[in-house]
Structures are given as structure tokens and as C-alpha cells.
Amino acid sequence: PPELCPAHAGLIQEMVKSDCHFINGTGRVRLVQRNIYKREQLLHFGSDVGLYVGDASFGEKVGKYWNSDPEWMEHRRAAVDRHCCHNYEVSTPFLAES
């Protein structure tokens, strides 16, 4: 909160958080990417849907724009292999069984 640190009251934070969900080992892998601005999730990408989905009105506009770019969407859909499957063996010792 700004009241805890007045020096940072004017800062704006933008964050992208990606999570890999491993279901049945690498048999089924799901990537979720969350785009957050000023502590509000604007939109997210789910590899199971394969599209950006807006969580706020501005996020809907950004999602429509990104979804309309076939090259960008091909790159984003391939992220499951680049980010999740590629790192599965490295991550395995740290994964919790569900």
C-alpha cells in the first residue's frame, strides 16, 4: 500500500505471470499467462482455450487486438512447449503430486 512507502506512491506496476499446470505428467500440460496492471488482472491467456480473454474492459480490447494477430497467436500457443514441456524434467523434483 502507498501509505507504507510514500516514496513509491506514484509507481505503476505491470506484471506478467505464467503458470504451467502438469496433469498426468507431460500427457496434458496447460499454460496460463496473466497480465496484471496496477494490481488488476486485465487479461489472461489459457493454452487450453488458445486465446486471450479479457478480465477488465481495457483487457478485452487488448485481447481482441492480440487475438487478431495470427503470427503472435502462433507464437503464444507454442509457449506451452517452450516454457512448460521444455522445463518439465528440470521442474519435476519440485512439483507436488495432486
N, CA, C and O atoms as CSV, one atom per row, in Angstrom:
chain,resi,resn,atom,element,x,y,z
A,1,PRO,N,N,0.822,-1.208,0.000
A,1,PRO,CA,C,0.000,0.000,0.000
A,1,PRO,C,C,0.857,1.259,0.000
A,1,PRO,O,O,1.907,1.283,0.643
A,2,PRO,N,N,0.434,2.310,-0.709
A,2,PRO,CA,C,1.216,3.542,-0.787
A,2,PRO,C,C,1.487,4.172,0.564
A,2,PRO,O,O,2.535,4.788,0.754
A,3,GLU,N,N,0.562,4.031,1.513
A,3,GLU,CA,C,0.775,4.651,2.820
A,3,GLU,C,C,1.960,4.039,3.570
A,3,GLU,O,O,2.506,4.673,4.474
A,4,LEU,N,N,2.357,2.840,3.217
A,4,LEU,CA,C,3.508,2.214,3.864
A,4,LEU,C,C,4.821,2.739,3.310
A,4,LEU,O,O,5.838,2.722,4.005
A,5,CYS,N,N,4.812,3.202,2.075
A,5,CYS,CA,C,6.034,3.712,1.457
A,5,CYS,C,C,5.682,4.883,0.540
A,5,CYS,O,O,5.503,4.690,-0.663
A,6,PRO,N,N,5.579,6.088,1.090
A,6,PRO,CA,C,5.173,7.247,0.295
A,6,PRO,C,C,6.081,7.501,-0.908
A,6,PRO,O,O,5.625,8.068,-1.901
A,7,ALA,N,N,7.330,7.104,-0.848
A,7,ALA,CA,C,8.252,7.334,-1.963
A,7,ALA,C,C,7.828,6.574,-3.210
A,7,ALA,O,O,8.165,6.977,-4.323
A,8,HIS,N,N,7.092,5.476,-3.040
A,8,HIS,CA,C,6.677,4.650,-4.171
A,8,HIS,C,C,5.216,4.864,-4.562
A,8,HIS,O,O,4.681,4.107,-5.373
A,9,ALA,N,N,4.565,5.875,-4.003
A,9,ALA,CA,C,3.138,6.084,-4.240
A,9,ALA,C,C,2.814,6.320,-5.712
A,9,ALA,O,O,1.719,5.974,-6.156
A,10,GLY,N,N,3.734,6.899,-6.479
A,10,GLY,CA,C,3.462,7.194,-7.876
A,10,GLY,C,C,3.884,6.111,-8.846
A,10,GLY,O,O,3.722,6.280,-10.055
A,11,LEU,N,N,4.419,5.008,-8.359
A,11,LEU,CA,C,4.879,3.944,-9.244
A,11,LEU,C,C,3.715,3.147,-9.808
A,11,LEU,O,O,2.705,2.928,-9.139
A,12,ILE,N,N,3.876,2.726,-11.034
A,12,ILE,CA,C,2.889,1.878,-11.687
A,12,ILE,C,C,3.554,0.538,-11.952
A,12,ILE,O,O,4.667,0.485,-12.475
A,13,GLN,N,N,2.888,-0.521,-11.602
A,13,GLN,CA,C,3.447,-1.862,-11.770
A,13,GLN,C,C,2.728,-2.600,-12.885
A,13,GLN,O,O,1.499,-2.633,-12.941
A,14,GLU,N,N,3.511,-3.185,-13.762
A,14,GLU,CA,C,2.983,-4.047,-14.803
A,14,GLU,C,C,3.663,-5.392,-14.647
A,14,GLU,O,O,4.882,-5.457,-14.486
A,15,MET,N,N,2.890,-6.463,-14.692
A,15,MET,CA,C,3.458,-7.775,-14.433
A,15,MET,C,C,2.800,-8.815,-15.336
A,15,MET,O,O,1.604,-8.744,-15.619
A,16,VAL,N,N,3.588,-9.761,-15.773
A,16,VAL,CA,C,3.076,-10.924,-16.497
A,16,VAL,C,C,3.484,-12.143,-15.688
A,16,VAL,O,O,4.666,-12.342,-15.407
A,17,LYS,N,N,2.519,-12.947,-15.320
A,17,LYS,CA,C,2.776,-14.141,-14.524
A,17,LYS,C,C,2.333,-15.353,-15.326
A,17,LYS,O,O,1.209,-15.395,-15.825
A,18,SER,N,N,3.205,-16.330,-15.450
A,18,SER,CA,C,2.891,-17.548,-16.200
A,18,SER,C,C,2.960,-18.752,-15.276
A,18,SER,O,O,3.883,-18.880,-14.471
A,19,ASP,N,N,1.983,-19.626,-15.400
A,19,ASP,CA,C,1.937,-20.854,-14.612
A,19,ASP,C,C,1.778,-22.042,-15.551
A,19,ASP,O,O,0.989,-22.006,-16.496
A,20,CYS,N,N,2.537,-23.091,-15.274
A,20,CYS,CA,C,2.393,-24.342,-16.013
A,20,CYS,C,C,1.684,-25.343,-15.099
A,20,CYS,O,O,2.080,-25.538,-13.950
A,21,HIS,N,N,0.648,-25.965,-15.616
A,21,HIS,CA,C,-0.087,-26.978,-14.871
A,21,HIS,C,C,0.157,-28.313,-15.574
A,21,HIS,O,O,-0.245,-28.508,-16.721
A,22,PHE,N,N,0.822,-29.226,-14.865
A,22,PHE,CA,C,1.135,-30.540,-15.410
A,22,PHE,C,C,0.096,-31.537,-14.912
A,22,PHE,O,O,-0.034,-31.762,-13.709
A,23,ILE,N,N,-0.632,-32.123,-15.834
A,23,ILE,CA,C,-1.672,-33.074,-15.492
A,23,ILE,C,C,-1.266,-34.404,-16.122
A,23,ILE,O,O,-1.092,-34.488,-17.338
A,24,ASN,N,N,-1.117,-35.433,-15.308
A,24,ASN,CA,C,-0.681,-36.736,-15.816
A,24,ASN,C,C,0.711,-36.649,-16.432
A,24,ASN,O,O,0.925,-37.119,-17.550
A,25,GLY,N,N,1.648,-36.058,-15.719
A,25,GLY,CA,C,2.995,-35.878,-16.277
A,25,GLY,C,C,2.938,-34.891,-17.423
A,25,GLY,O,O,2.300,-33.844,-17.310
A,26,THR,N,N,3.585,-35.205,-18.507
A,26,THR,CA,C,3.531,-34.311,-19.662
A,26,THR,C,C,2.424,-34.712,-20.617
A,26,THR,O,O,2.315,-34.143,-21.703
A,27,GLY,N,N,1.593,-35.685,-20.235
A,27,GLY,CA,C,0.482,-36.093,-21.081
A,27,GLY,C,C,-0.460,-34.933,-21.376
A,27,GLY,O,O,-0.979,-34.817,-22.487
A,28,ARG,N,N,-0.678,-34.086,-20.399
A,28,ARG,CA,C,-1.530,-32.915,-20.586
A,28,ARG,C,C,-0.904,-31.763,-19.813
A,28,ARG,O,O,-0.731,-31.839,-18.597
A,29,VAL,N,N,-0.574,-30.719,-20.513
A,29,VAL,CA,C,0.058,-29.553,-19.912
A,29,VAL,C,C,-0.761,-28.330,-20.273
A,29,VAL,O,O,-1.184,-28.173,-21.418
A,30,ARG,N,N,-0.982,-27.468,-19.302
A,30,ARG,CA,C,-1.748,-26.242,-19.518
A,30,ARG,C,C,-0.905,-25.059,-19.072
A,30,ARG,O,O,-0.329,-25.071,-17.984
A,31,LEU,N,N,-0.836,-24.037,-19.919
A,31,LEU,CA,C,-0.142,-22.798,-19.597
A,31,LEU,C,C,-1.180,-21.713,-19.383
A,31,LEU,O,O,-2.083,-21.541,-20.202
A,32,VAL,N,N,-1.056,-20.984,-18.292
A,32,VAL,CA,C,-1.905,-19.823,-18.031
A,32,VAL,C,C,-0.983,-18.624,-17.845
A,32,VAL,O,O,-0.101,-18.631,-16.987
A,33,GLN,N,N,-1.202,-17.593,-18.664
A,33,GLN,CA,C,-0.424,-16.361,-18.557
A,33,GLN,C,C,-1.379,-15.256,-18.128
A,33,GLN,O,O,-2.405,-15.030,-18.769
A,34,ARG,N,N,-1.041,-14.571,-17.043
A,34,ARG,CA,C,-1.876,-13.496,-16.519
A,34,ARG,C,C,-1.163,-12.157,-16.716
A,34,ARG,O,O,0.007,-12.010,-16.361
A,35,ASN,N,N,-1.874,-11.189,-17.282
A,35,ASN,CA,C,-1.332,-9.851,-17.493
A,35,ASN,C,C,-1.980,-8.926,-16.470
A,35,ASN,O,O,-3.196,-8.738,-16.464
A,36,ILE,N,N,-1.147,-8.353,-15.608
A,36,ILE,CA,C,-1.617,-7.563,-14.472
A,36,ILE,C,C,-1.060,-6.144,-14.584
A,36,ILE,O,O,0.118,-5.949,-14.882
A,37,TYR,N,N,-1.920,-5.163,-14.341
A,37,TYR,CA,C,-1.513,-3.759,-14.382
A,37,TYR,C,C,-2.139,-3.058,-13.182
A,37,TYR,O,O,-3.353,-3.106,-12.979
A,38,LYS,N,N,-1.292,-2.410,-12.396
A,38,LYS,CA,C,-1.741,-1.708,-11.187
A,38,LYS,C,C,-2.600,-2.619,-10.305
A,38,LYS,O,O,-3.676,-2.231,-9.850
A,39,ARG,N,N,-2.109,-3.819,-10.077
A,39,ARG,CA,C,-2.726,-4.823,-9.201
A,39,ARG,C,C,-4.071,-5.349,-9.702
A,39,ARG,O,O,-4.809,-5.968,-8.935
A,40,GLU,N,N,-4.399,-5.120,-10.956
A,40,GLU,CA,C,-5.639,-5.631,-11.522
A,40,GLU,C,C,-5.312,-6.535,-12.703
A,40,GLU,O,O,-4.560,-6.150,-13.598
A,41,GLN,N,N,-5.876,-7.726,-12.702
A,41,GLN,CA,C,-5.663,-8.624,-13.828
A,41,GLN,C,C,-6.507,-8.128,-14.995
A,41,GLN,O,O,-7.736,-8.115,-14.931
A,42,LEU,N,N,-5.819,-7.718,-16.071
A,42,LEU,CA,C,-6.512,-7.173,-17.234
A,42,LEU,C,C,-6.997,-8.259,-18.173
A,42,LEU,O,O,-8.123,-8.209,-18.668
A,43,LEU,N,N,-6.132,-9.254,-18.420
A,43,LEU,CA,C,-6.491,-10.341,-19.316
A,43,LEU,C,C,-5.610,-11.533,-19.028
A,43,LEU,O,O,-4.595,-11.423,-18.340
A,44,HIS,N,N,-6.003,-12.667,-19.557
A,44,HIS,CA,C,-5.200,-13.878,-19.388
A,44,HIS,C,C,-5.277,-14.714,-20.653
A,44,HIS,O,O,-6.215,-14.611,-21.443
A,45,PHE,N,N,-4.258,-15.545,-20.814
A,45,PHE,CA,C,-4.184,-16.488,-21.920
A,45,PHE,C,C,-4.162,-17.881,-21.327
A,45,PHE,O,O,-3.352,-18.174,-20.448
A,46,GLY,N,N,-5.036,-18.730,-21.797
A,46,GLY,CA,C,-5.038,-20.122,-21.377
A,46,GLY,C,C,-4.775,-20.992,-22.588
A,46,GLY,O,O,-5.483,-20.896,-23.591
A,47,SER,N,N,-3.758,-21.846,-22.504
A,47,SER,CA,C,-3.408,-22.663,-23.663
A,47,SER,C,C,-4.516,-23.640,-24.024
A,47,SER,O,O,-4.608,-24.060,-25.178
A,48,ASP,N,N,-5.362,-24.015,-23.062
A,48,ASP,CA,C,-6.461,-24.922,-23.381
A,48,ASP,C,C,-7.512,-24.236,-24.254
A,48,ASP,O,O,-8.171,-24.899,-25.055
A,49,VAL,N,N,-7.678,-22.920,-24.112
A,49,VAL,CA,C,-8.595,-22.150,-24.946
A,49,VAL,C,C,-7.870,-21.647,-26.194
A,49,VAL,O,O,-8.442,-21.607,-27.283
A,50,GLY,N,N,-6.600,-21.264,-26.019
A,50,GLY,CA,C,-5.788,-20.801,-27.142
A,50,GLY,C,C,-6.026,-19.361,-27.530
A,50,GLY,O,O,-5.627,-18.936,-28.614
A,51,LEU,N,N,-6.680,-18.594,-26.650
A,51,LEU,CA,C,-6.973,-17.187,-26.917
A,51,LEU,C,C,-6.774,-16.371,-25.648
A,51,LEU,O,O,-6.772,-16.904,-24.538
A,52,TYR,N,N,-6.606,-15.055,-25.840
A,52,TYR,CA,C,-6.612,-14.141,-24.709
A,52,TYR,C,C,-8.051,-13.837,-24.349
A,52,TYR,O,O,-8.897,-13.660,-25.225
A,53,VAL,N,N,-8.326,-13.777,-23.054
A,53,VAL,CA,C,-9.657,-13.470,-22.552
A,53,VAL,C,C,-9.531,-12.253,-21.644
A,53,VAL,O,O,-8.699,-12.234,-20.737
A,54,GLY,N,N,-10.360,-11.234,-21.890
A,54,GLY,CA,C,-10.314,-10.020,-21.082
A,54,GLY,C,C,-10.972,-10.218,-19.735
A,54,GLY,O,O,-12.049,-10.806,-19.642
A,55,ASP,N,N,-10.324,-9.725,-18.689
A,55,ASP,CA,C,-10.882,-9.763,-17.342
A,55,ASP,C,C,-11.331,-8.372,-16.901
A,55,ASP,O,O,-11.983,-8.228,-15.867
A,56,ALA,N,N,-10.987,-7.355,-17.679
A,56,ALA,CA,C,-11.390,-5.967,-17.442
A,56,ALA,C,C,-11.667,-5.350,-18.814
A,56,ALA,O,O,-11.250,-5.902,-19.832
A,57,SER,N,N,-12.358,-4.225,-18.852
A,57,SER,CA,C,-12.758,-3.655,-20.142
A,57,SER,C,C,-11.551,-3.342,-21.030
A,57,SER,O,O,-11.583,-3.632,-22.226
A,58,PHE,N,N,-10.493,-2.758,-20.469
A,58,PHE,CA,C,-9.298,-2.496,-21.277
A,58,PHE,C,C,-8.645,-3.803,-21.718
A,58,PHE,O,O,-8.135,-3.898,-22.834
A,59,GLY,N,N,-8.657,-4.799,-20.854
A,59,GLY,CA,C,-8.091,-6.102,-21.186
A,59,GLY,C,C,-8.828,-6.766,-22.340
A,59,GLY,O,O,-8.213,-7.480,-23.133
A,60,GLU,N,N,-10.135,-6.543,-22.447
A,60,GLU,CA,C,-10.897,-7.087,-23.570
A,60,GLU,C,C,-10.418,-6.485,-24.887
A,60,GLU,O,O,-10.304,-7.191,-25.888
A,61,LYS,N,N,-10.135,-5.180,-24.889
A,61,LYS,CA,C,-9.646,-4.513,-26.106
A,61,LYS,C,C,-8.278,-5.042,-26.498
A,61,LYS,O,O,-8.025,-5.328,-27.669
A,62,VAL,N,N,-7.396,-5.171,-25.515
A,62,VAL,CA,C,-6.050,-5.687,-25.784
A,62,VAL,C,C,-6.138,-7.132,-26.267
A,62,VAL,O,O,-5.443,-7.513,-27.209
A,63,GLY,N,N,-6.989,-7.940,-25.627
A,63,GLY,CA,C,-7.155,-9.332,-26.022
A,63,GLY,C,C,-7.646,-9.473,-27.455
A,63,GLY,O,O,-7.148,-10.320,-28.197
A,64,LYS,N,N,-8.605,-8.664,-27.851
A,64,LYS,CA,C,-9.103,-8.705,-29.233
A,64,LYS,C,C,-7.992,-8.356,-30.214
A,64,LYS,O,O,-7.866,-8.973,-31.272
A,65,TYR,N,N,-7.190,-7.360,-29.853
A,65,TYR,CA,C,-6.082,-6.953,-30.730
A,65,TYR,C,C,-5.068,-8.084,-30.872
A,65,TYR,O,O,-4.678,-8.433,-31.986
A,66,TRP,N,N,-4.638,-8.661,-29.740
A,66,TRP,CA,C,-3.652,-9.739,-29.797
A,66,TRP,C,C,-4.220,-10.977,-30.489
A,66,TRP,O,O,-3.521,-11.622,-31.271
A,67,ASN,N,N,-5.476,-11.312,-30.211
A,67,ASN,CA,C,-6.093,-12.487,-30.838
A,67,ASN,C,C,-6.215,-12.338,-32.351
A,67,ASN,O,O,-6.292,-13.337,-33.066
A,68,SER,N,N,-6.235,-11.097,-32.846
A,68,SER,CA,C,-6.385,-10.873,-34.291
A,68,SER,C,C,-5.074,-10.981,-35.054
A,68,SER,O,O,-5.072,-10.902,-36.282
A,69,ASP,N,N,-3.959,-11.161,-34.353
A,69,ASP,CA,C,-2.643,-11.264,-34.991
A,69,ASP,C,C,-2.236,-12.737,-35.049
A,69,ASP,O,O,-1.789,-13.292,-34.045
A,70,PRO,N,N,-2.388,-13.384,-36.229
A,70,PRO,CA,C,-2.114,-14.830,-36.321
A,70,PRO,C,C,-0.682,-15.211,-35.963
A,70,PRO,O,O,-0.454,-16.255,-35.352
A,71,GLU,N,N,0.272,-14.386,-36.333
A,71,GLU,CA,C,1.671,-14.697,-36.033
A,71,GLU,C,C,1.926,-14.659,-34.527
A,71,GLU,O,O,2.594,-15.539,-33.984
A,72,TRP,N,N,1.396,-13.642,-33.859
A,72,TRP,CA,C,1.567,-13.522,-32.405
A,72,TRP,C,C,0.879,-14.690,-31.695
A,72,TRP,O,O,1.422,-15.247,-30.741
A,73,MET,N,N,-0.304,-15.056,-32.158
A,73,MET,CA,C,-1.033,-16.143,-31.507
A,73,MET,C,C,-0.346,-17.493,-31.721
A,73,MET,O,O,-0.360,-18.342,-30.830
A,74,GLU,N,N,0.245,-17.693,-32.878
A,74,GLU,CA,C,1.005,-18.919,-33.112
A,74,GLU,C,C,2.182,-18.997,-32.143
A,74,GLU,O,O,2.466,-20.056,-31.583
A,75,HIS,N,N,2.862,-17.870,-31.948
A,75,HIS,CA,C,3.985,-17.787,-31.008
A,75,HIS,C,C,3.496,-18.068,-29.582
A,75,HIS,O,O,4.144,-18.804,-28.837
A,76,ARG,N,N,2.367,-17.490,-29.207
A,76,ARG,CA,C,1.825,-17.654,-27.855
A,76,ARG,C,C,1.386,-19.093,-27.617
A,76,ARG,O,O,1.642,-19.643,-26.546
A,77,ARG,N,N,0.727,-19.715,-28.600
A,77,ARG,CA,C,0.274,-21.103,-28.439
A,77,ARG,C,C,1.442,-22.071,-28.331
A,77,ARG,O,O,1.337,-23.099,-27.662
A,78,ALA,N,N,2.546,-21.752,-28.978
A,78,ALA,CA,C,3.740,-22.601,-28.905
A,78,ALA,C,C,4.472,-22.440,-27.574
A,78,ALA,O,O,5.400,-23.194,-27.283
A,79,ALA,N,N,4.064,-21.472,-26.775
A,79,ALA,CA,C,4.727,-21.231,-25.487
A,79,ALA,C,C,4.587,-22.415,-24.544
A,79,ALA,O,O,5.428,-22.596,-23.664
A,80,VAL,N,N,3.558,-23.216,-24.702
A,80,VAL,CA,C,3.399,-24.398,-23.847
A,80,VAL,C,C,4.617,-25.292,-23.993
A,80,VAL,O,O,5.160,-25.767,-22.996
A,81,ASP,N,N,5.052,-25.527,-25.223
A,81,ASP,CA,C,6.228,-26.365,-25.447
A,81,ASP,C,C,7.499,-25.662,-24.996
A,81,ASP,O,O,8.365,-26.285,-24.381
A,82,ARG,N,N,7.622,-24.373,-25.292
A,82,ARG,CA,C,8.831,-23.629,-24.941
A,82,ARG,C,C,9.006,-23.485,-23.437
A,82,ARG,O,O,10.106,-23.678,-22.919
A,83,HIS,N,N,7.939,-23.149,-22.740
A,83,HIS,CA,C,8.059,-22.832,-21.316
A,83,HIS,C,C,7.781,-24.010,-20.399
A,83,HIS,O,O,8.470,-24.200,-19.398
A,84,CYS,N,N,6.782,-24.792,-20.738
A,84,CYS,CA,C,6.353,-25.847,-19.817
A,84,CYS,C,C,7.020,-27.188,-20.109
A,84,CYS,O,O,7.744,-27.726,-19.270
A,85,CYS,N,N,6.775,-27.715,-21.284
A,85,CYS,CA,C,7.286,-29.051,-21.609
A,85,CYS,C,C,8.809,-29.089,-21.588
A,85,CYS,O,O,9.404,-30.061,-21.122
A,86,HIS,N,N,9.439,-28.032,-22.091
A,86,HIS,CA,C,10.894,-27.975,-22.131
A,86,HIS,C,C,11.493,-28.048,-20.722
A,86,HIS,O,O,12.539,-28.666,-20.524
A,87,ASN,N,N,10.842,-27.427,-19.762
A,87,ASN,CA,C,11.372,-27.372,-18.401
A,87,ASN,C,C,10.813,-28.449,-17.480
A,87,ASN,O,O,11.108,-28.455,-16.284
A,88,TYR,N,N,10.015,-29.355,-18.020
A,88,TYR,CA,C,9.368,-30.360,-17.181
A,88,TYR,C,C,10.378,-31.194,-16.401
A,88,TYR,O,O,10.230,-31.373,-15.193
A,89,GLU,N,N,11.392,-31.699,-17.071
A,89,GLU,CA,C,12.369,-32.555,-16.390
A,89,GLU,C,C,13.120,-31.800,-15.302
A,89,GLU,O,O,13.440,-32.367,-14.257
A,90,VAL,N,N,13.401,-30.523,-15.544
A,90,VAL,CA,C,14.087,-29.713,-14.535
A,90,VAL,C,C,13.161,-29.453,-13.351
A,90,VAL,O,O,13.606,-29.427,-12.203
A,91,SER,N,N,11.885,-29.261,-13.630
A,91,SER,CA,C,10.907,-28.917,-12.592
A,91,SER,C,C,10.420,-30.108,-11.790
A,91,SER,O,O,9.974,-29.938,-10.655
A,92,THR,N,N,10.491,-31.301,-12.343
A,92,THR,CA,C,9.888,-32.488,-11.739
A,92,THR,C,C,10.224,-32.665,-10.251
A,92,THR,O,O,9.317,-32.973,-9.478
A,93,PRO,N,N,11.456,-32.491,-9.816
A,93,PRO,CA,C,11.727,-32.697,-8.373
A,93,PRO,C,C,10.988,-31.706,-7.473
A,93,PRO,O,O,10.831,-31.965,-6.280
A,94,PHE,N,N,10.535,-30.583,-8.019
A,94,PHE,CA,C,9.894,-29.556,-7.210
A,94,PHE,C,C,8.375,-29.572,-7.312
A,94,PHE,O,O,7.711,-28.803,-6.618
A,95,LEU,N,N,7.812,-30.422,-8.154
A,95,LEU,CA,C,6.370,-30.460,-8.363
A,95,LEU,C,C,5.678,-31.271,-7.276
A,95,LEU,O,O,6.198,-32.289,-6.819
A,96,ALA,N,N,4.515,-30.815,-6.874
A,96,ALA,CA,C,3.723,-31.539,-5.891
A,96,ALA,C,C,2.772,-32.478,-6.613
A,96,ALA,O,O,2.163,-32.113,-7.618
A,97,GLU,N,N,2.656,-33.666,-6.101
A,97,GLU,CA,C,1.722,-34.632,-6.678
A,97,GLU,C,C,0.309,-34.216,-6.293
A,97,GLU,O,O,0.048,-33.826,-5.155
A,98,SER,N,N,-0.620,-34.309,-7.286
A,98,SER,CA,C,-2.017,-33.952,-6.945
A,98,SER,C,C,-2.940,-35.109,-7.172
A,98,SER,O,O,-4.144,-34.993,-6.940
